[in-house]
Amino acid sequence: MTILIALVAALAFVPLAAGLWLLPQAPGRKSMQWRGFGASALLCALAFNLTFFVQEVGLVLPKALVPGLHPVLYHNDHDWRGDAPIAELLQATGAVATLASGFFFLWLARRIGPDRPGWRLFAFWMAFEGLFQSLSQWAVGSLIPGNDVGRALAWLGAGAGVRAALLAGTAIALFAAGRALAPLWPLRRGSANRATVLPVAAGLAAAVLLCIPFRVPREPVEVVLIPIVVHLIGLGWLALGFAMRRAGTESHALAHPGPPLAALALLLAFFQIVLRPGIAF
């Protein structure tokens, strides 16, 4: 746990502090962009859980193709029966799947016009969750052998040098992700400031609370730890991206909270009614 706390401090609070230091002071209260906060928080929670589902499917399907392995998909995890040495390597396929999802939605968000603010904001949060859910796993796995990526690295026999290179490369990728996402965040003005970060942080915190019903029953630390770690790391690098933002999306149109709330409720029903008993592959 000490290593995890130190890693989160380095990968979340350091870029956050740097971003806030580089961002200009807000010129006034009018720059506090709280309009659309509810829809944004709902879409963030929806994106987190959809991306987590992508990760678990990405973990289950490769195992289902291995003779002797019989994986089961749950709403908040997966498991398998049988034994095959390659199963440990396949623990990294979930992080690969979420990274691919992040890249796809990053590409998509850049192609959705301002006349469709709800879909564009959804694509933004899907890109955010895909990139930072994946990259946070690579960073943690480079130091902690117990997580999914760490288990794959152990199977590969990765030494300290490979792990250090992976951590450094992941830090660079986190920086690139924040910089790529920052221009896609809708602003009513052309430039970001410190006041831009607060509604984003509040939306991420609200999304953590909204994710709890999707993740129970499970140990309390597992219910909230993963969303908190992912969102803290993502917030830090996004804030640094805001500080380097030269141009970006301006939008006066707002996403309506009704459709995201309905979608989130349907996804929760799917998680707790269909996935919770387990689907065998």
C-alpha positions as CSV (number, residue, x, y, z in Angstrom):
1,M,0.0,0.0,0.0
2,T,2.9,2.4,0.7
3,I,4.2,1.9,-2.8
4,L,0.8,2.5,-4.3
5,I,0.3,5.7,-2.3
6,A,3.8,7.0,-3.3
7,L,3.1,6.1,-7.0
8,V,-0.3,7.9,-7.0
9,A,1.3,10.9,-5.3
10,A,4.0,11.0,-8.1
11,L,1.6,10.4,-11.0
12,A,-1.4,12.4,-9.8
13,F,-0.5,15.2,-7.4
14,V,2.8,16.2,-9.1
15,P,1.2,16.9,-12.5
16,L,-1.9,18.4,-10.8
17,A,0.3,20.8,-8.8
18,A,2.3,21.7,-11.9
19,G,-0.8,22.3,-14.0
20,L,-2.4,24.5,-11.4
21,W,0.8,26.5,-11.0
22,L,1.0,27.0,-14.8
23,L,-2.6,27.8,-15.4
24,P,-3.6,31.5,-15.1
25,Q,-5.8,32.7,-12.2
26,A,-9.6,32.7,-13.0
27,P,-10.6,36.3,-14.0
28,G,-13.9,36.1,-12.0
29,R,-16.8,33.9,-10.9
30,K,-18.3,33.8,-14.3
31,S,-15.5,31.6,-15.5
32,M,-16.5,28.8,-13.1
33,Q,-18.1,26.5,-15.6
34,W,-20.6,24.5,-13.6
35,R,-23.2,24.4,-16.3
36,G,-23.7,20.9,-17.5
37,F,-22.0,19.5,-14.4
38,G,-24.7,16.9,-13.8
39,A,-24.6,15.4,-17.3
40,S,-20.8,15.4,-17.3
41,A,-20.7,13.5,-14.0
42,L,-23.3,11.0,-15.2
43,L,-21.4,10.5,-18.5
44,C,-18.1,10.0,-16.6
45,A,-19.6,7.3,-14.4
46,L,-21.2,5.7,-17.5
47,A,-17.8,5.7,-19.3
48,F,-15.9,4.3,-16.3
49,N,-18.2,1.3,-16.0
50,L,-18.4,0.7,-19.8
51,T,-14.6,0.8,-19.9
52,F,-14.3,-1.5,-17.0
53,F,-16.6,-3.9,-18.8
54,V,-14.4,-3.7,-21.9
55,Q,-11.4,-4.6,-19.6
56,E,-13.1,-7.6,-18.2
57,V,-14.3,-8.8,-21.6
58,G,-10.7,-8.3,-22.8
59,L,-9.5,-10.5,-19.9
60,V,-12.1,-13.2,-20.5
61,L,-12.2,-13.8,-24.2
62,P,-8.4,-14.6,-24.6
63,K,-8.7,-17.1,-21.8
64,A,-11.7,-18.7,-23.4
65,L,-9.6,-19.5,-26.4
66,V,-7.0,-21.4,-24.3
67,P,-7.7,-25.2,-23.9
68,G,-8.3,-26.0,-20.3
69,L,-9.4,-22.6,-19.2
70,H,-13.0,-21.8,-18.5
71,P,-13.4,-18.1,-17.6
72,V,-16.5,-16.5,-15.9
73,L,-17.4,-12.9,-16.4
74,Y,-18.9,-11.0,-13.4
75,H,-20.1,-7.4,-13.0
76,N,-17.0,-6.4,-11.0
77,D,-14.4,-9.0,-11.8
78,H,-13.7,-12.3,-13.6
79,D,-12.4,-15.7,-12.7
80,W,-11.6,-19.0,-14.3
81,R,-11.4,-22.7,-13.8
82,G,-8.6,-24.9,-15.0
83,D,-4.9,-24.3,-15.3
84,A,-2.6,-23.1,-18.0
85,P,0.7,-21.2,-17.5
86,I,-0.2,-18.6,-20.1
87,A,-3.1,-17.4,-18.0
88,E,-0.8,-15.2,-16.1
89,L,0.4,-13.5,-19.3
90,L,-3.2,-13.0,-20.4
91,Q,-3.9,-10.9,-17.3
92,A,-2.5,-8.0,-19.3
93,T,-5.0,-8.3,-22.1
94,G,-7.6,-6.2,-20.2
95,A,-5.2,-3.2,-20.1
96,V,-4.6,-3.7,-23.8
97,A,-8.3,-3.7,-24.5
98,T,-9.0,-0.5,-22.5
99,L,-6.1,1.2,-24.2
100,A,-7.5,0.4,-27.6
101,S,-10.9,1.7,-26.5
102,G,-9.3,4.9,-25.3
103,F,-7.5,5.5,-28.6
104,F,-10.7,4.8,-30.6
105,F,-12.8,7.2,-28.6
106,L,-10.0,9.8,-28.7
107,W,-10.2,9.5,-32.5
108,L,-14.0,9.7,-32.4
109,A,-14.2,12.7,-30.1
110,R,-12.2,14.7,-32.5
111,R,-14.7,14.0,-35.3
112,I,-18.0,14.8,-33.5
113,G,-19.2,18.3,-34.2
114,P,-20.3,20.9,-31.7
115,D,-23.9,20.4,-32.7
116,R,-23.8,17.1,-30.8
117,P,-22.5,18.1,-27.4
118,G,-23.8,15.0,-25.5
119,W,-22.1,12.5,-27.8
120,R,-18.9,14.6,-27.9
121,L,-18.8,14.7,-24.1
122,F,-19.5,11.0,-23.9
123,A,-16.7,10.3,-26.4
124,F,-14.4,12.5,-24.3
125,W,-15.1,10.6,-21.1
126,M,-14.7,7.2,-22.8
127,A,-11.3,8.3,-24.1
128,F,-10.4,9.6,-20.7
129,E,-11.4,6.3,-19.0
130,G,-9.9,4.1,-21.6
131,L,-6.5,5.8,-21.6
132,F,-6.2,6.4,-17.8
133,Q,-7.6,3.0,-16.7
134,S,-5.1,1.3,-18.9
135,L,-2.1,3.5,-18.3
136,S,-2.6,3.5,-14.5
137,Q,-2.5,-0.3,-14.6
138,W,0.8,-0.3,-16.6
139,A,2.3,2.2,-14.1
140,V,1.1,0.2,-11.0
141,G,2.2,-3.1,-12.6
142,S,5.7,-1.8,-13.1
143,L,6.2,-1.6,-9.4
144,I,3.5,-3.9,-7.8
145,P,3.6,-7.6,-9.0
146,G,0.1,-8.4,-7.7
147,N,-1.9,-6.4,-10.2
148,D,-2.9,-7.7,-13.7
149,V,0.0,-6.1,-15.6
150,G,2.4,-7.0,-12.8
151,R,1.4,-10.7,-13.1
152,A,2.1,-10.6,-16.8
153,L,5.5,-9.0,-16.3
154,A,6.3,-11.7,-13.8
155,W,5.4,-14.4,-16.3
156,L,7.7,-12.7,-18.8
157,G,10.5,-12.6,-16.3
158,A,10.8,-8.8,-16.6
159,G,13.7,-7.5,-14.5
160,A,14.2,-4.2,-12.7
161,G,15.5,-2.4,-15.9
162,V,12.5,-3.4,-18.0
163,R,10.1,-2.3,-15.2
164,A,11.8,1.0,-14.8
165,A,11.7,1.6,-18.6
166,L,8.0,0.7,-18.5
167,L,7.3,3.1,-15.7
168,A,9.2,5.9,-17.5
169,G,7.4,5.2,-20.8
170,T,4.0,5.1,-19.1
171,A,4.7,8.5,-17.5
172,I,5.4,9.9,-21.0
173,A,2.2,8.3,-22.3
174,L,0.2,9.8,-19.4
175,F,1.5,13.2,-20.3
176,A,0.6,12.7,-24.0
177,A,-2.9,11.5,-23.0
178,G,-3.5,14.6,-20.9
179,R,-2.3,16.9,-23.6
180,A,-4.4,15.1,-26.3
181,L,-7.6,15.2,-24.1
182,A,-7.3,18.8,-22.9
183,P,-8.4,20.5,-26.2
184,L,-11.5,18.3,-26.3
185,W,-12.9,19.6,-23.1
186,P,-15.7,22.1,-23.9
187,L,-15.0,25.6,-22.8
188,R,-17.2,28.6,-23.2
189,R,-14.0,30.6,-23.6
190,G,-10.9,29.9,-25.6
191,S,-8.5,29.5,-22.8
192,A,-8.4,27.3,-19.7
193,N,-7.6,28.6,-16.2
194,R,-7.6,27.3,-12.7
195,A,-11.3,27.5,-12.4
196,T,-11.6,25.0,-15.3
197,V,-10.1,22.2,-13.1
198,L,-12.5,22.5,-10.2
199,P,-15.7,21.4,-12.0
200,V,-13.8,18.5,-13.7
201,A,-12.5,17.4,-10.3
202,A,-16.0,17.6,-8.7
203,G,-17.4,15.6,-11.6
204,L,-14.8,12.9,-11.2
205,A,-15.5,12.7,-7.5
206,A,-19.3,12.4,-8.1
207,A,-18.6,9.7,-10.7
208,V,-16.7,7.7,-8.0
209,L,-19.8,7.7,-5.8
210,L,-22.0,6.8,-8.8
211,C,-19.8,3.8,-9.5
212,I,-20.3,2.2,-6.1
213,P,-23.6,0.4,-7.0
214,F,-21.9,-1.1,-10.0
215,R,-19.0,-2.6,-7.9
216,V,-20.8,-4.1,-4.9
217,P,-20.7,-6.6,-3.3
218,R,-16.9,-6.5,-2.9
219,E,-14.3,-5.5,-0.3
220,P,-14.8,-1.8,0.4
221,V,-11.3,-0.9,-0.6
222,E,-11.8,-2.6,-4.0
223,V,-15.2,-0.8,-4.5
224,V,-13.7,2.7,-4.3
225,L,-9.9,2.3,-4.7
226,I,-9.7,1.7,-8.4
227,P,-12.0,4.6,-9.4
228,I,-10.2,7.0,-7.1
229,V,-6.8,6.0,-8.3
230,V,-7.8,6.2,-12.0
231,H,-9.5,9.6,-11.6
232,L,-6.8,11.1,-9.5
233,I,-4.1,10.2,-12.0
234,G,-6.3,11.3,-14.9
235,L,-7.2,14.6,-13.3
236,G,-3.5,15.4,-12.7
237,W,-2.4,14.9,-16.3
238,L,-5.6,16.6,-17.7
239,A,-4.9,19.7,-15.5
240,L,-1.3,19.8,-16.9
241,G,-2.8,19.4,-20.4
242,F,-5.1,22.4,-19.7
243,A,-2.0,24.4,-18.9
244,M,-0.5,23.6,-22.3
245,R,-3.7,24.0,-24.2
246,R,-3.4,26.4,-27.1
247,A,-6.8,25.9,-28.8
248,G,-9.7,23.6,-28.3
249,T,-13.4,23.0,-28.3
250,E,-15.7,25.9,-27.5
251,S,-19.3,25.0,-26.8
252,H,-22.4,26.9,-25.7
253,A,-24.6,23.9,-26.1
254,L,-25.1,21.6,-23.1
255,A,-25.6,17.9,-22.7
256,H,-29.0,17.1,-21.1
257,P,-28.7,14.9,-18.0
258,G,-31.8,12.8,-18.9
259,P,-30.3,10.4,-21.5
260,P,-27.1,9.8,-19.4
261,L,-29.1,9.0,-16.3
262,A,-31.3,6.6,-18.2
263,A,-28.3,4.9,-19.8
264,L,-26.6,4.6,-16.4
265,A,-29.7,3.0,-14.9
266,L,-29.9,0.5,-17.7
267,L,-26.2,-0.4,-17.4
268,L,-26.6,-0.8,-13.6
269,A,-29.5,-3.2,-14.2
270,F,-27.4,-5.1,-16.7
271,F,-24.5,-5.3,-14.3
272,Q,-26.5,-6.4,-11.2
273,I,-29.1,-8.6,-12.9
274,V,-27.3,-10.2,-15.8
275,L,-23.5,-10.1,-15.0
276,R,-23.6,-10.5,-11.2
277,P,-24.5,-14.2,-11.2
278,G,-21.7,-14.8,-13.7
279,I,-21.6,-15.6,-17.4
280,A,-19.4,-18.7,-18.2
281,F,-17.4,-18.8,-21.4
